[in-house]
Amino acid sequence: MTGPLDLAVIGNGRIAALVNTHGQIVWWCFPRFDSDAVFCRLIAGDEEKGFSDVVLDRQVGVSSVYERNTATVVTELTAEDGAKVRITDFAPRMRNFARLLRPPQLMRIIEPVAGMPRITIRVRPTQYYGNPMKRRVAGSSHVTYGEPALIRLTTDAPLSYIQQETPFALTRPLHLVFGPDEPFTGDIASTVRDFYQRTNGYWKEWVRYLSIAYEWQEATIRAAITLKLCNFEETGGIVAALTTSLPEAPHSGRNWDYRYCWLRDAYFVVRALNAIGATRTMEEYITYILSIAGNEETLKPVYGIVPNDDLTEWTAPDLKGFEGHGPVRVGNAAVDQVQHDAYGSVILSAVPMFFDRRLPNPGDETLFRLIEKMARQCANLALEPDAGIWEFRGRKRLHTHSAAMCWAGLSRTGAIAARLGLAERATYWHGQADSIGETLLRRVWNEKRRAFTAAEGIDDMDASVLLLPDLGLIEPDDPRFASTVAAIEHDLVRGRHVMRYAAEDDFGLPETEFLVCRFWLIDALAALGRREEARERYADALSLRNNYGLLAEDIHPQTGALWGNFPQTYSMAGIILSAMRLSQSWEDRYWRASS
């Protein structure tokens, strides 16, 4: 898949950047995922600002790939005379004695591979969301950018050539380090080379301990590394995506800032991390979620990577938007919405703390009291109207998915109580779940459609209803589920694509496929015994990934272009969960291979 979102992610759990297939760094927020975009070319429209790249004279070819099982990107540029340049991009992440070292730095190695390439190194950072950094102060081996000083480029490349963007012959490897305005200790070349080797070593070792299915291993590994790169390790939060304002569709106005943590994502991300055995990341994310739940009686749908950050939404006036499709928004007004599924999501995300024996600090009665606090909200709000999983800004309804998540929270609270030997509390919460579950299924069943519809009293279908068996509210062999899937296929499936809903919302009719819905349908088909059809749809889903194996939020059914914020953790979690569900077992494949 090629296109404007043919991007790779480099990062280290503290910062992350996006590199395109030409070796141009087009997105980097500093010093955190949700900070001002130092490199913002991705959403600058037709303006040549906010990036760093290498321009090869008379270039005729390019190739760009991840190094196997790492978060390091290697790009090779070829000139018409055969001269070739290799660019290696990474963010340092390595073990340093007993601690993990992850400085807020991007490192770039530029080296000649063939001939005598003639290159130009361009560095054009911005600040305050789109204003070029006009102040540039050069030292002996560095340039400081910004007013006040914001970032420093430390390099063994000729500074004058960089500052004046002058072409020069590349005769030896050069090293660039982007980071805070602090002195760089040690020799630049040897330090960058050492960090490169140790960073790659870290990622390869991390991948070794993943639990993955036999089939689709490469896709699963890349999805796992990407989820890890969306994890802000200092607090444990996992952002929905690393970007802001990549629109869901051209000229749609559906431009949102996804550099924050949605509680509704917790259920899916925790399941994916648990499935692949990334238990430390999972546990840190659960701790982040529970720290929020412990401090607030009423949950918001979304929080910053530091939970008390102000997410007030505003528009950045100096950025034209992705391919000119503005506006560019910072912050997210969803923080003020009412979404009841958040309470169930918190409880479901905490379940491994009580049942996963791998975790060193299992849940106890103290944590259970926090779970009960969330469960009381589930009981009170399950059958009340809200904005729903898709965050409708102009209406509230009794949404099937929100109510089902509340039911699931009650059901899991009962199971946790039983696990702890609290028989009376287990009986109470299971009773609450039974009562609400029966009422919910009766109220959202639409006899005319022969289906569980998106909300009470309407005929519209919603892809999130496909999750009912996974949540445990109904069994996969329930005839009502089969007829619901049939109704969704009739209304929402457009050939290979799966719409999340087809009715008008606050911005009109939806135009693109929300990619995670495709994986929900795949899982539903597998649950109904339509396994081969599910496998075919899964293989097709993998074909939609970009050249680096990543997915955005949406895809346009007509053009096949990726749209929406990038990379989308929902989509990457879908790759993992569906692979684990559909893959043949290791034993079966080995037996077949040896027969």
FIGUSE-535810 format. One record per residue (C-alpha): residue in one letter; x, y, z. Coordinates in steps of 0.1 Angstrom, whole numbers, plus 2048, in hexadecimal, padded with zeros to 3 digits. Example, Ala and Ser with C-alpha at 12.3 -4.5 7.8 and 13.67 -1.06 7.14 Angstrom:
! FIGUSE-535810
PT code   u   v   w
PT    a 87B 7D3 84E
PT    s 889 7F5 847
This chain:
! FIGUSE-535810
PT code   u   v   w
PT    m 800 800 800
PT    t 80F 821 7F6
PT    g 804 844 7FD
PT    p 809 863 814
PT    l 805 84C 833
PT    d 821 835 827
PT    l 833 83D 848
PT    a 848 82B 861
PT    v 849 831 886
PT    i 86A 835 89A
PT    g 869 83A 8BF
PT    n 874 82F 8E1
PT    g 856 832 8F9
PT    r 85D 856 900
PT    i 85C 866 8DD
PT    a 851 85A 8BB
PT    a 856 867 898
PT    l 849 85E 875
PT    v 860 858 857
PT    n 853 856 834
PT    t 861 840 818
PT    h 879 85B 80C
PT    g 88A 85D 82D
PT    q 879 87D 837
PT    i 870 881 85C
PT    v 84E 891 859
PT    w 840 88F 87C
PT    w 850 892 89E
PT    c 841 8A0 8BE
PT    f 85A 8AB 8D8
PT    p 860 8A4 8F4
PT    r 841 88C 8F7
PT    f 828 87C 8E0
PT    d 80F 898 8E7
PT    s 827 8B6 8E5
PT    d 82B 8D0 8CA
PT    a 835 8C1 8A9
PT    v 859 8CA 8A2
PT    f 856 8B8 880
PT    c 833 8BE 873
PT    r 837 8BA 84D
PT    l 81C 89F 84E
PT    i 801 8B9 855
PT    a 810 8D8 846
PT    g 7FE 8D6 825
PT    d 813 8E2 808
PT    e 82B 8F5 81E
PT    e 84F 8E8 820
PT    k 854 8EB 845
PT    g 857 8D4 863
PT    f 86E 8B8 857
PT    s 891 8AA 853
PT    d 89D 897 835
PT    v 8B9 88E 81E
PT    v 8B7 899 7F9
PT    l 8CC 885 7E1
PT    d 8D6 896 7C0
PT    r 8C6 885 7A1
PT    q 8B4 86C 7B6
PT    v 8A2 851 7A3
PT    g 89A 836 7BC
PT    v 891 830 7E1
PT    s 88B 813 7F8
PT    s 881 814 81D
PT    v 87B 7F8 836
PT    y 87C 7F0 85B
PT    e 89A 7DC 866
PT    r 88C 7BA 86F
PT    n 87B 7B8 892
PT    t 886 7DC 89B
PT    a 878 7FF 89B
PT    t 895 80B 885
PT    v 88F 817 861
PT    v 8A8 815 845
PT    t 8A3 829 826
PT    e 8B9 827 807
PT    l 8BA 843 7EC
PT    t 8C8 83B 7CA
PT    a 8D4 855 7B0
PT    e 8D3 850 78A
PT    d 8F9 84B 789
PT    g 8F6 82E 7A3
PT    a 901 842 7C1
PT    k 8EF 837 7E0
PT    v 8E8 844 803
PT    r 8DC 831 821
PT    i 8C8 843 83D
PT    t 8C2 831 85E
PT    d 8A9 840 876
PT    f 8A2 835 89A
PT    a 89A 842 8BD
PT    p 8B2 833 8D7
PT    r 8A4 81A 8EF
PT    m 8BB 802 901
PT    r 8C4 7F2 922
PT    n 8DD 806 936
PT    f 8E8 7F1 954
PT    a 8C7 7EB 968
PT    r 8B3 806 957
PT    l 8A3 80E 935
PT    l 8B2 82B 922
PT    r 89A 83D 90B
PT    p 8A6 861 906
PT    p 88F 879 8F2
PT    q 8A6 877 8D4
PT    l 8A3 86E 8AF
PT    m 8C3 860 89F
PT    r 8CB 85F 87A
PT    i 8E9 84F 868
PT    i 8F0 85B 844
PT    e 90A 846 832
PT    p 916 841 80E
PT    v 910 81F 800
PT    a 91B 822 7DC
PT    g 92C 83C 7C7
PT    m 930 860 7D3
PT    p 90D 86C 7DB
PT    r 906 891 7DD
PT    i 8ED 89A 7F8
PT    t 8DB 8B7 809
PT    i 8D2 8B4 82E
PT    r 8B3 8C9 836
PT    v 8A7 8D0 859
PT    r 888 8E6 85C
PT    p 878 8E3 87F
PT    t 85A 8F6 88B
PT    q 84B 901 8AC
PT    y 829 90C 8B9
PT    y 819 8F4 8A0
PT    g 826 900 87F
PT    n 83C 91F 884
PT    p 85F 91A 876
PT    m 87B 91C 88F
PT    k 88D 93B 882
PT    r 8A6 93C 89E
PT    r 8C3 925 896
PT    v 8E3 927 8AA
PT    a 901 912 8A0
PT    g 91C 905 8B7
PT    s 93B 8F0 8B0
PT    s 927 8D0 8A7
PT    h 903 8DA 8AC
PT    v 8E7 8F1 8A2
PT    t 8CD 8FC 8BC
PT    y 8AA 904 8AE
PT    g 88D 918 8BC
PT    e 885 937 8D1
PT    p 888 92E 8ED
PT    a 8A1 913 8E5
PT    l 88D 8F3 8DF
PT    i 8A1 8D8 8CD
PT    r 8C5 8D2 8C5
PT    l 8D4 8C0 8A6
PT    t 8F6 8B1 8AF
PT    t 909 8A4 891
PT    d 92B 89D 881
PT    a 91D 8A9 860
PT    p 928 8CC 853
PT    l 912 8E4 866
PT    s 915 8FF 84B
PT    y 908 8E7 831
PT    i 8EA 8DF 846
PT    q 8E2 902 850
PT    q 8E4 90F 82C
PT    e 8D6 8EE 81D
PT    t 8F4 8EC 806
PT    p 8FA 8CC 7F1
PT    f 91B 8BA 7F9
PT    a 92C 899 7F1
PT    l 926 87E 80B
PT    t 947 86C 80F
PT    r 943 85E 833
PT    p 927 854 84B
PT    l 916 872 85C
PT    h 902 871 87D
PT    l 8E6 888 888
PT    v 8D6 889 8AA
PT    f 8B6 89D 8B0
PT    g 8AE 8A3 8D5
PT    p 8AB 8BC 8F1
PT    d 8C2 8DA 8F3
PT    e 8DC 8C8 908
PT    p 901 8C1 902
PT    f 908 8A0 8F1
PT    t 922 88D 905
PT    g 93A 875 8F3
PT    d 944 871 8CF
PT    i 926 875 8B8
PT    a 92E 859 89F
PT    s 937 83E 8B8
PT    t 91A 847 8CF
PT    v 900 846 8B3
PT    r 90E 825 8A6
PT    d 90E 816 8C8
PT    f 8EB 821 8CF
PT    y 8E0 813 8AE
PT    q 8ED 7F1 8B5
PT    r 8E0 7F0 8D9
PT    t 8BD 7FD 8CE
PT    n 8BA 7E2 8B3
PT    g 8C5 7C9 8CD
PT    y 8AB 7D4 8E5
PT    w 88E 7D1 8CC
PT    k 89A 7AF 8BF
PT    e 89B 7A2 8E3
PT    w 879 7B1 8EB
PT    v 86A 79F 8CC
PT    r 879 77E 8D7
PT    y 862 77C 8F5
PT    l 842 784 8E3
PT    s 827 768 8E2
PT    i 81B 767 8BE
PT    a 807 750 8A8
PT    y 817 73A 88D
PT    e 808 74D 870
PT    w 80C 772 868
PT    q 82A 776 87F
PT    e 839 793 86D
PT    a 819 7A7 86E
PT    t 814 79F 893
PT    i 837 7A9 89C
PT    r 835 7CA 88A
PT    a 813 7D1 89A
PT    a 821 7C9 8BD
PT    i 83F 7E0 8B8
PT    t 828 7FB 8AC
PT    l 812 7F8 8CB
PT    k 831 7FA 8E0
PT    l 83C 81A 8CE
PT    c 81A 82A 8D7
PT    n 820 823 8FC
PT    f 82C 841 910
PT    e 83F 82D 929
PT    e 844 848 943
PT    t 81F 846 94D
PT    g 814 826 93B
PT    g 7FB 837 924
PT    i 7F6 82A 900
PT    v 7EA 844 8E7
PT    a 7D0 83D 8CD
PT    a 7E8 849 8B2
PT    l 807 85F 8B0
PT    t 7F8 87A 89A
PT    t 7DE 895 89A
PT    s 7C6 8A0 87F
PT    l 7CC 886 864
PT    p 7A8 887 858
PT    e 792 868 856
PT    a 789 871 832
PT    p 792 88D 819
PT    h 783 8AF 821
PT    s 76D 89F 83C
PT    g 776 8B5 85A
PT    r 77A 895 86E
PT    n 79C 8A0 87A
PT    w 7A4 896 89E
PT    d 7C2 895 8B5
PT    y 7C8 871 8BF
PT    r 7E8 876 8D3
PT    y 7D6 86D 8F3
PT    c 7C9 84F 906
PT    w 7A5 843 901
PT    l 798 82D 91D
PT    r 782 81B 903
PT    d 7A2 80F 8F2
PT    a 7AE 7FE 912
PT    y 79A 7DE 90D
PT    f 7A8 7D8 8EA
PT    v 7CB 7E2 8F1
PT    v 7CE 7CE 911
PT    r 7C0 7AF 8FF
PT    a 7DA 7B3 8E3
PT    l 7F7 7B8 8FB
PT    n 7EC 79B 910
PT    a 7E9 785 8F1
PT    i 80D 78B 8E7
PT    g 81B 789 90A
PT    a 826 7AE 90C
PT    t 81C 7AC 931
PT    r 832 7C9 93E
PT    t 824 7E2 925
PT    m 801 7D4 92D
PT    e 806 7D7 952
PT    e 813 7FB 94F
PT    y 7F5 804 93A
PT    i 7DD 7F5 953
PT    t 7EE 809 96F
PT    y 7EA 829 95B
PT    i 7C5 821 956
PT    l 7BF 818 97A
PT    s 7D1 837 987
PT    i 7B7 84B 974
PT    a 79A 837 981
PT    g 7A7 83A 9A5
PT    n 7A7 860 9A4
PT    e 786 867 992
PT    e 762 85F 999
PT    t 756 868 976
PT    l 76C 85C 95A
PT    k 774 870 93A
PT    p 777 85D 91A
PT    v 79A 869 913
PT    y 7B9 874 927
PT    g 7DB 881 920
PT    i 7FA 86C 923
PT    v 7FD 87F 944
PT    p 7D9 87B 94F
PT    n 7D3 89E 95D
PT    d 7DE 8B0 93D
PT    d 7C6 8C9 92E
PT    l 7B8 8BB 90D
PT    t 7A3 8DA 904
PT    e 79F 8D9 8DE
PT    w 7AD 8F6 8C8
PT    t 7B7 8FB 8A4
PT    a 7DB 901 899
PT    p 7D9 91F 881
PT    d 7FC 91A 871
PT    l 7F7 8F7 863
PT    k 7E2 8F0 844
PT    g 7DC 8CB 84C
PT    f 7E4 8AA 83C
PT    e 7E5 8B0 817
PT    g 7D3 8D0 81E
PT    h 7B6 8C0 82F
PT    g 7B3 8D6 84E
PT    p 7AC 8DF 869
PT    v 7C8 8D4 880
PT    r 7BB 8CE 8A3
PT    v 7CE 8CC 8C3
PT    g 7BD 8BD 8E1
PT    n 79C 8AA 8DE
PT    a 779 8B4 8E8
PT    a 770 890 8EE
PT    v 77D 896 911
PT    d 75C 8A8 919
PT    q 746 88C 90B
PT    v 732 872 91E
PT    q 73D 84F 915
PT    h 731 834 92C
PT    d 746 818 91D
PT    a 765 827 92F
PT    y 75B 817 950
PT    g 758 7F4 942
PT    s 779 7F9 92F
PT    v 78B 801 94F
PT    i 77E 7E1 960
PT    l 785 7CB 942
PT    s 7A8 7D9 93F
PT    a 7AE 7D0 964
PT    v 7A3 7AC 961
PT    p 7C7 79F 95A
PT    m 7D2 7AD 97B
PT    f 7BC 792 98C
PT    f 7BF 775 974
PT    d 7E1 777 962
PT    r 7FA 763 977
PT    r 817 772 964
PT    l 813 794 975
PT    p 828 79A 994
PT    n 80F 7B0 9A6
PT    p 7ED 79F 9A5
PT    g 7CD 7B2 9AD
PT    d 7C0 7B1 9D0
PT    e 7A1 7BD 9E4
PT    t 7AE 7E1 9E4
PT    l 7AF 7E1 9BE
PT    f 78D 7CF 9BE
PT    r 77E 7ED 9D1
PT    l 789 803 9B5
PT    i 779 7EB 99C
PT    e 759 7EC 9AF
PT    k 759 812 9AD
PT    m 75A 80F 987
PT    a 740 7F3 988
PT    r 727 809 99B
PT    q 72A 822 97F
PT    c 724 806 966
PT    a 704 7FC 978
PT    n 6F8 820 97A
PT    l 700 82A 956
PT    a 6FD 80A 941
PT    l 6DA 813 934
PT    e 6DF 839 932
PT    p 6E5 84C 911
PT    d 708 856 908
PT    a 71D 861 8EA
PT    g 727 83D 8E2
PT    i 748 82E 8D7
PT    w 74A 844 8B8
PT    e 746 864 8CC
PT    f 728 874 8BB
PT    r 72B 898 8C4
PT    g 706 8A2 8BD
PT    r 6F1 887 8CD
PT    k 6EE 86D 8E9
PT    r 6DD 84B 8E8
PT    l 6DD 82A 8FA
PT    h 6F9 81B 8E6
PT    t 6FC 7F6 8E5
PT    h 722 7F5 8E7
PT    s 724 80D 905
PT    a 709 7FA 918
PT    a 71A 7D9 90F
PT    m 73B 7E5 91D
PT    c 72A 7EF 93D
PT    w 71B 7CC 93F
PT    a 73D 7BD 939
PT    g 74B 7D2 955
PT    l 731 7C4 96D
PT    s 736 7A1 961
PT    r 75C 7A3 966
PT    t 758 7B3 988
PT    g 744 794 993
PT    a 75F 77D 985
PT    i 77A 791 997
PT    a 766 78F 9B8
PT    a 763 769 9B4
PT    r 788 767 9AD
PT    l 790 779 9CD
PT    g 777 762 9E1
PT    l 75E 77E 9E6
PT    a 73F 769 9E1
PT    e 726 783 9EB
PT    r 734 79E 9D5
PT    a 737 785 9B8
PT    t 712 77D 9BB
PT    y 708 7A1 9BD
PT    w 71C 7AC 99E
PT    h 712 78E 98A
PT    g 6EE 797 993
PT    q 6F3 7BA 987
PT    a 702 7AE 966
PT    d 6E5 795 960
PT    s 6CA 7AF 965
PT    i 6DB 7CA 950
PT    g 6E5 7B1 935
PT    e 6C1 7A4 931
PT    t 6B3 7C7 92F
PT    l 6CD 7D3 917
PT    l 6C9 7B6 8FE
PT    r 6A3 7BB 8FE
PT    r 6A5 7E1 8F9
PT    v 6BF 7E1 8DC
PT    w 6B1 7C3 8C9
PT    n 6A0 7D0 8AA
PT    e 686 7B7 89F
PT    k 682 7C9 87D
PT    r 6A7 7C5 875
PT    r 6AA 7A4 888
PT    a 6CA 7B2 897
PT    f 6D9 7C4 8B5
PT    t 6DB 7E7 8A6
PT    a 6F2 804 8AF
PT    a 6DB 812 8CA
PT    e 6B9 80F 8D8
PT    g 69C 818 8C2
PT    i 6AF 81C 8A1
PT    d 6B4 805 882
PT    d 6D8 80F 87C
PT    m 6F4 7F5 87F
PT    d 715 7FB 890
PT    a 734 7E6 88C
PT    s 73C 7E7 8B1
PT    v 71E 7CF 8B7
PT    l 735 7B4 8A8
PT    l 747 7B5 8CA
PT    l 72A 7A7 8DE
PT    p 737 783 8DF
PT    d 75A 78E 8E8
PT    l 74C 7A1 905
PT    g 738 782 90F
PT    l 716 792 90E
PT    i 709 778 8F4
PT    e 717 758 8E7
PT    p 725 756 8C4
PT    d 70C 73A 8BB
PT    d 6EF 750 8C6
PT    p 6D8 753 8A7
PT    r 6D4 777 8AF
PT    f 6F9 77D 8AA
PT    a 6F9 76C 889
PT    s 6DC 781 87D
PT    t 6ED 7A0 88A
PT    v 70D 798 877
PT    a 6F7 793 858
PT    a 6E7 7B5 85D
PT    i 70A 7C5 861
PT    e 716 7B4 841
PT    h 6F8 7C2 82F
PT    d 6FB 7E6 83C
PT    l 720 7EB 843
PT    v 735 7D3 82E
PT    r 73F 7E3 80C
PT    g 752 7C7 7FA
PT    r 772 7C4 80D
PT    h 76B 7E2 824
PT    v 758 7E5 844
PT    m 748 806 84F
PT    r 744 80D 874
PT    y 721 81B 86D
PT    a 70F 828 84E
PT    a 6F7 842 85D
PT    e 6FF 867 85D
PT    d 712 875 87B
PT    d 71C 899 885
PT    f 730 89C 865
PT    g 719 88B 84C
PT    l 71D 868 83D
PT    p 73D 855 846
PT    e 754 850 827
PT    t 770 839 833
PT    e 773 817 844
PT    f 77E 818 868
PT    l 798 7FC 866
PT    v 793 7EB 887
PT    c 76F 7E3 87D
PT    r 77D 7CC 862
PT    f 78F 7B8 87E
PT    w 76F 7B7 893
PT    l 75D 7A7 875
PT    i 779 78F 86F
PT    d 777 783 894
PT    a 751 781 892
PT    l 752 76C 872
PT    a 76B 754 883
PT    a 754 752 8A2
PT    l 738 748 88A
PT    g 74C 72C 87B
PT    r 753 73F 85B
PT    r 778 73B 860
PT    e 785 739 83C
PT    e 772 759 834
PT    a 781 769 852
PT    r 7A4 75F 848
PT    e 79F 76D 825
PT    r 793 78E 833
PT    y 7B1 78F 84B
PT    a 7C9 789 82F
PT    d 7B8 7A5 81C
PT    a 7BB 7BC 83B
PT    l 7E0 7B6 83C
PT    s 7E3 7C1 818
PT    l 7D6 7E3 822
PT    r 7F5 7EA 838
PT    n 80E 803 82B
PT    n 831 7F9 820
PT    y 83D 7F8 844
PT    g 821 7E1 84F
PT    l 80D 7FC 861
PT    l 7E8 807 861
PT    a 7D7 829 866
PT    e 7B4 82D 874
PT    d 7A1 82C 853
PT    i 7A3 822 82F
PT    h 790 831 811
PT    p 77A 816 800
PT    q 77E 825 7DE
PT    t 7A2 830 7DD
PT    g 7B1 817 7F5
PT    a 7C5 834 806
PT    l 7CB 833 82B
PT    w 7BB 850 83E
PT    g 7B8 85A 863
PT    n 7D1 85D 87F
PT    f 7F0 847 87E
PT    p 7F9 82D 888
PT    q 7D8 824 898
PT    t 7DC 80D 8B6
PT    y 7B8 800 8B1
PT    s 7C3 7F3 88E
PT    m 7E4 7E5 89A
PT    a 7D3 7D3 8B7
PT    g 7BA 7C5 89E
PT    i 7D7 7B5 88A
PT    i 7E3 7A4 8A9
PT    l 7C2 797 8B7
PT    s 7B5 78A 896
PT    a 7D6 778 88E
PT    m 7D5 767 8B0
PT    r 7B1 75C 8AA
PT    l 7B5 750 886
PT    s 7D8 741 885
PT    q 7DE 71C 884
PT    s 7F0 70F 8A2
PT    w 816 70A 8A3
PT    e 810 6E5 8A9
PT    d 7F9 6E1 88C
PT    r 810 6F3 874
PT    y 82E 6DF 87F
PT    w 81A 6BF 87C
PT    r 80F 6C8 858
PT    a 833 6D2 84F
PT    s 841 6B1 85B
PT    s 826 69B 84C
